[in-house]
């Protein structure tokens, strides 16, 4: 019996034990886990591990695959290493080193080597693939603390001050727990992108990140003993923003505070331009009835000086647009924030502005400066999330969704 066969048997025994856990028990090393949607609409998945990969189908029948795994969507199921499997859900795991996933998605032009999007994610824990539409969802069920380690370097630079990294770790853990408590009916708890928090698996995890997470293990921010919606963004460039002004939801701990600490951010001040035609097309795709745009001007502002609403005059009438709708239509990476002025409207629209992100909750560049000034992570968090407390997550209660 060679080493790979021995390893496959070891994994098989471990997974057999895992399969006997009662419904509702954690499947990830006995610890609290979280389900992270790595990507949707995946059509191909290559999986590598140092040893064998244990694959379990929806009937809980499992087998060890001693080499790499190649999975594609087929019919209502999958093809795994050339073998059809009539199951809508598969689960994989490996040994302590985890799995490396190569996800393949089509871009807007469809498949073909030149059109495919490929990205690799090394992960620990379990990987669920769920058949949906023409492709499948890829979900990493990971230990919560390992997930937080994957978020911190996805959101900030691991070379930043240790107290800022701790603040980011607590905010990320809190956000994840809040979402998990409200997501029981879904296949996943959080998405691994800016839609929730950027998570890149084991990529970027170093000693500084691990230390920050370990030294805040289990700590979350609470309001009336429930985890908070711990929103954060890059650069406030002035006041942070009330959640009501951005999302029309009232969170008592997400109120604007002064933030004169982020002057060193590369996003503090910016100028961008984009094609008018692109804006028109994108607005139509989002369901706005808009003709050829003739002019555009701010209509109202938030307390923090950000554009709350815009008046857009076009060939078929007038459209009142939220500032965040403009960002969504053009692209969040193209228009960094709603704190802008309109310099010109022509074939190209030119905006000048300040800050990056929605500016609700913690300002990451502001937290970096506060940490460098000597403030501990607990003080930084209480400043950006007024009225909250630090608490062990095992003692928290179910959060109440916000009022609108």
Secondary structure by P-SEA (a helix, b strand, c coil): ccaaaaaaaaaaaaaaaaaacccccccccccbbbbbcccccccbbbbbcccbbbbbccccbbbbbccbbbbbbcccbbbcccccccccbbbbbbccbbbbbbbbbbcccccccccbbbbbbbbccbbbbbbcccbbbbbbbccaaaaaaaaaaacccccccaaaaaaaaaaaaaaaaaaaaaccccccccccccccbbbcccccccaaaaaaaaaaccccccccccccccccccccccbbbbcccccccccccbbbbbbccccccccccccccccaaaaaaaaaaaccccccccccccccccccccccbbbbbcccbbbbbcaaaaaaaacccccccccccccccccbbbbbbccccccccccaaaaaaaaaacccaaaaaaaacccbbbbccccccbbbbbcc
